[in-house]
Amino acid sequence: MAQPSGSNGQRKDPNYVRISTSMTPMTHDTTEGTFTRYLLTNAASNHIRDAFQKVNTTQNVRVAGIGTTKTGYLIRFRDEQSAETARNNTTWLQELGNGTKIVKPHFGVVVYYTPTDEVTFTDDKT
């Protein structure tokens, strides 16, 4: 069965989880060991793997690699079950701290030639 492709042609892989964390300026006041954006990949990987190990429900997840994004990190797991466990048991995010959360993909929609008074938004969004 073929997997769907994203708009940029990349395959959507269920073994990935994207996380975002607050950006803390790198100053002398920054607490060493704090999980933030823009850490070196090795340091971020250590933080993330430690967080998984500290939580009973995620101790058996198998991380294959960690990459960086503009707002955080992309975690690749060795199997779909590990990724699903990480998505469903989010206590490990609290271990990372600093407002870390799972990022769910957002897809913008542009509708040309449609009057805005004919579109109904929920939750008072403009």
N, C-alpha and C positions, 0 to 999 in steps of 0.2 A: 504494500500500500504506500503510495507516494505521500510525503509530508508536505503541508502547505508551505509556500515561500512567502517571505515578507516582501515589502515594497522594494527593498534593495536587493532582492534576489537571494538573500541568505535563507537557509532552511531554518524553520523554527524547531529548536531542539528542546525536548522536555527535560533534559539533564542540566539545564542552566537555571540559576536563580540570580536575579539582579538585585543588589541592595544599595541603599543610599544612606549617607550619614551626614551630620552637620559638618560644615567647614569651620575649623578652628584655626585662626591665624597662627602661623608658626613664629611665635615670639619666645622670649626667655621665660615668660610666665606659663607657657604651655606645659602641662604635666606630662612628663615622660611616661610613655606606656599608654597614652590615651589613644583610642581608636578614632581616627579622623579621615577625611578625604586627603588624597595626595600623599599617602604614606608610600614608602617604597614597597613594591609588590611583595617582597619577602617578609617585611614587617607586618603588612596587612594579612598575609597568609597565616602567619603565626597567631595573630589575634583571632582570626576567624576559626582556625582549627582548635585553638584553646577554648573558644566559646562553645563549639560543638562538644568537646570532651567534658565540659563542666556540667552539661545538662544530660540527665539520664536518658531522655527520649531521643537524643541526637548523637549519643556516643558511638553508634555504629555506622553513621553516615560516612561515605567514602568520597572524599574530595579528590578530584583529578587535577585541578588547577584553579588559580585565581588571576583575574585580569582587572584592569582599571577602566573606569568610565569617567565621564565628566562629573557625575554626581556621586560616585561611589565605586562599587566593585561588582564584577561579574564572577560568580562562582560556578565552576563546571564540576559536576559530580560524575563518578565512574558509572553510575547506573541510574535509571529513572526512579527506582525505589528510594535511593538516597535523597534525590532532589525533592521527591514528594514528602518525605519525612521532614526535611528542612522547611518546606513550605507550610506544612500542617502543624508543626511544633515550634512556635516562634519564640520560645523562652531564650534561645541562644542569642537572639537579637538584643534582648535586655542585658545579657552578659557583655555584649560589645559596648553598650551604652551610647551616649552622645546622639540620641534620637535616631538610631539606626533602624531602618524599616525595609521591608521588601517592596520593590518598585514593580507595580503592575503596568504593563504596556498601555499607553494611551494613543489613540488614533484620532487625529483631527479630521474633520469633515468640512469640505467647502462645497456650498451649494450656490451656484451662480444663477442669477436672474430670478431669485425668489425674494419677494418682499419680506422684510423681517417681521411684519405684523401677522404673517401667515405661519410663523414658526413659534411653537410653544415650548418654552424651556421649563424644566422642573427646578425646584429648590432656588427660585428667584435668581437664576444665572442670566447674565446679560450676554 
